[in-house]
Amino acid sequence: MASQCHVRSISLPSRSHPTTLKIQEELNKLKNWETSPTSTLSTICNGLSGLQELYKCLDEFLSLQSTQQTLSHHRHGKWVEELLDGSVRLLDICGDARDVISQFEENVGDLQSALRRRKGDVCIEGSINNYICARKKMNMEAKKLLTAMRKMENKAAASPLLDQDHQLSTVVRVLRDVNAMSISVFQSLVCFLSTPVLKSKPSRWSPKFMQKGAVSCKGKQENVEELKNIDLALSAISSKRADSEKMQVAQKGLGALEVSIEGLDHGLECMFRKLIKTRASLLNIVSH
């Protein structure tokens, strides 16, 4: 997917440990995922699932005696400090993204309930406006998350591995590439969250996307479609000419969106647990 950061190959030696090779295999699968021609909620969920498999392999890698000895021996070095810092930053990003997704899921559910009740045009328009306000807030939060991830990328790029101990270089490269792929998957999610909303007016909606404060995200046009279709459906029912057929279209779209959002929420919850385990492992290794 065009929105993702570029993850280079680990370039492992020919006699790498099987666990390290498994990590490379999972990274290659995710790199194929990155090149997918479309970026939808379904593909984002697939990316989160692939990332979970990658972290299963990373857990095995961190349990290797050679890995633990290397990290423990260099526990006061800047590379290990960088890895520890990266682990907590990824935790923060995943946690914040999870909070945003959970809130959005609640907003979608509230709007669905309002449409089912259909107590009048004023009530429906008010519920739609609440949904749009929530979307704008989500866009702002997405911008903050993207900024945090770009800082992580820039920091890693500013600290190239030079002539380090061979085993240390291999360990650091593995963990760096896992972190980079994590950022890549999270970026695909955040780019979806940053989709601009339809510009609204007091009496009707104008089918134009808001540009002010919009988040710059490569490949966003693919991400836009699912939320854009919801916006267009809501625009149709916000007018006095709304009929039952348009209402059904909007409800069907919101129902499908809610199911997809639940999948993202579950994926982020699983990833959050994986990241906690990874950080705990790193802390346990360097403290001995």
N, C-alpha and C positions, 0 to 999 in steps of 0.2 A: 504494500500500500504506500502511496506516495507521501503520506503524512508522517511516515516513520523515520526515525534516525537510522543511520547506517551502522551496522554491527559488523566488524571485520572478523576474519577467521582467527582462531586462537593460535594457529600455526604450531600444532603440537609436534613433539619429536616422534620418531617412528615407533619407539617402544613405550608409548604412553600407557598409563594404567587404564584398564577397561572402563572404570568409572569416569575417567576424564574423557574417554572416547564417547561414552554415552551422553555426556554433556554436549560434546560437539554435535552429536547426532540430533539432539533436541534443539540445539541452536540452529542447525541447518533446516529443520522442519519449520521453525519460526521465521527464518529468513525467507522461506518459500511463502509463508503466510503473508509476510510483508509485501511481497510482489503481487498479491491478489489484485485483480483489476477493479474490484469493487470494495467499498468499505461500508458495511452495514452493521446493524446491531448484532446480527448473527455472526458475522466474521469477527467482530470484537469479542464476543463471547468465546469463540473458538481460540482467539489469541490468549485470552485469560486461562483457558483450559490447557493450552500448550505451555504456558508459563508455569502452571502448577506442576506439570510433568518435569519441566526443567529444574524446578526447585527440589523435586524428589531426588533427582540425580545429584544436585548440589549438596543435599543433606548427606548423601553417601560419601561424596567427595570430602566433606568436612569431618567425617568420621574416620577417614584414613589416618593411620599413624604418621605417615610421611607429611601429610598436610598439617596435622596438629603440631608436629615437631618444628616444621618450618615457620609457622605463624608464631608459635611460642618463642622460638629463638630470636625472632625479629619483632617481638611484641612492642618494643619501644621505637621502632622505625616509623618513618613517615608513611610508608606504604600501608602498614597495618592500621595506622591511625586513619588513613584515607578510607580504607575499607569499612572500618567501624562507623565513620562519619556517613558514608554512603548508605549503610544499612539503616541508620536511624532516619535519614532523609527520605528513603524509599518508604519506610513505615509511615512517615508523616503524609507523604503524597497519597499513598494508598488509603490511609484513614480519612483524609480530607475528601478524596474522590468518593469514598463510600458514603460519607455524610451527605454529600451533594446528591448522589444517586438516590439515597433513602428519602431525602426530602422531596426530590422530583417524583418519586414513586407515590408518595403521599399526595402531592398536588394533582397528579393524573387521576388517582382514585377519587379525590374530592370532586373533580370536574365530571367524572363519569357519574357519580352519585347525583350531581346537580342536573345533568342531562336526563337521567332516568326519572327524576321527580318532575321536571318540566312545569314548574309553578308559574311560569310567565316569562315573557321576553326580557323584562328587566332583571329578573333573577338569573336567567341564563347568561345575559350579557355581563352581569357582575361576576359570575363564576369564571367566565372566559377571561375577563380582565385580570382576575386574581391569578389565573394560570399564566397569562402573559407576563405579569410582574414577576412571578416565580422563575420563568424562563430567563428574563433579563438578569435576575440575580444570579442564576446558574451560570450565565455567560460571563459575568464578572468573576465568579469563583474559578471558572475554567481558566481565565486569563492569568490569575495568580498561580494556578498549578502549572501552567505552561512555563511561566517565568521561572518557577522553582526548578523545573526539569532542565531548562536551558542552562541554568547556573551549574547544575550537576554535570552536564555535558561539557561545558566550558572548563570547569575545574579539572575534569579528567583529561581533557585535551592539553591542558597546561602542565601536566605532570607525566611526561613520557617516560617509559621504562628504558633506561639506558643499560649500562653494563652492570647488571645486578646478578646476584647468585642465581644459578640456573633454576634450582627448585623454587626459589622465591619468585622468580619471574613467571614461572608456569602457574603458580598458585594465584598470583596477583592478576595475571591475564585472564584466567578462568573466571575469577570473581568480578573483574571489571567487565568482561563480556556479558556475564549474566546480568549485571546491573544495567548495562547499556540496553540489553534486550528488554529488561523490565521497563525502562523508560520508554522504549519504543511502543510496547503494548499499552502502557498507560497514556501515552500521547494519542494513540488512536481513539481511546475512550474520551479523553479530555477534548479532542477536536470535535467529537460528536456533541459533547455538552456545550461547546462554544457556538453551536449553530445559531445564527441570528434569527430573531423572531420577526413576524410580519408587523409592519408599522400600522398602528391602530389610530383611529380618530374617534371623537365622542359619539358620532352617529353611525359610522360605518368603518370598515377596514379598507386600507389600500394595499393591494397585492404587491408591495415593494419591500425588500428587505432593508432593515435598519443597518446603516453603515457606521454610525457613531458608536465607538467603543467596541466594535466587532473585533474578534480575535483573529489575527493572521495565522492561518493554518493551511499548510500545503495539502491538497487533495480534499479540501473541505466540501467541495461541490458534491462529492459522492456521499459524504456524511449528511449533508443537508436534506436530502430527499425525504427521508422518513419523517422528520419533524416538519418539513415544509408541507408535506401532504396533510398532516394533521392541522397545520395552521390554515391551509386552504379550506379544509372541511369545516373548521370552526368559523372561518370567515363567512361561509355560505349560510350557516345557521344563525349567525348574529344579526342577519337582516330580518325584517318583518315578513319577507317572502319565504322564510324557511318552511319546509314541509317535512312530513314524517320520513320520507326517503332520505333527505339530506341529513336528518337527525340520526338515522340508522347508520349512514356512512361514517359520520363523526364518531358514534359510539363504537362501531366496529374497529375503526382505526385506533381509538384510545384503548380498546380492549387488547388489541395486538401489541400496542406499545407497552402497556402495563406488564404483559407477559415477558416481553423482551427485557424490560427494566428489572424485573424480578431475577432474570437470568444474570444480568450484570451485577446486581446486588449480591447474589450468591457467589459469583466468581470473585468479586472483590473481598468478600468475607473469607473465602478460602485462601486467597492470596495474602490477606492480612495475617492469618495464622501462620502461613508459610514464612513470611518475613519476620514475624516474632521469633519463630523457631531458629531461623538463620542467624538473627542477631544474638540470641541467647547462646547459640553454639560458638559464635565468634568470641563473645565475652568470656565464655567458659574456657575456651582454648587459651586466650591471652592472659588469663588470670592465674594460670598454673605454670 
